[in-house]
Amino acid sequence: MNPIGTWNKDGFHDNFSEVYTIIFPFGMNILKSDKFGISFEVAPVIRTEHYIPKVSFVLFHPGAMFRFKHGFTFIGRIAFETNGRFGFTPVFNQVIKKGKDASLFLSAPFPVRFGNNQPASLTTGLQIGVSF
């Protein structure tokens, strides 16, 4: 997942100026029906600052999937970050190429975070992935 920018009480901060962050989510979905499933994601967050990359924190991200027609899925997730932040993430997901054994998808997550003595924030980003 590539964050685009974050809004908080101090204004908008983009992900491409002084610091660059990228997130590598991997997870498992358990489908209970054609329209509903349970999802769990673990996502290490890598932050590069002054040309030095490091794992900033790990995100634990369970949620519920609601599947609709034409490859559209809404995923409502709760979020627990090892840096002390927590919150929720609504995710809008669209399959863009469906294959026999795998599908390519595009997602737009909107993480909302609180805690760790930081202002509440809303982030947006883009995610391209493969589901099996």
Beta strands, then each sheet from edge to edge (+ up, - down):
strand 1: 2-8
strand 2: 11-14
strand 3: 19-23
strand 4: 26-31
strand 5: 36-49
strand 6: 52-67
strand 7: 72-81
strand 8: 86-98
strand 9: 103-109
strand 10: 112-114
strand 11: 121-131
sheet 1: 2+ 1- 11+ 9- 8+ 7- 6+ 5- 3+
sheet 2: 2+ 1- 11+ 10-
sheet 3: 2+ 1- 11+ 9- 8+ 7- 6+ 5- 4+
end
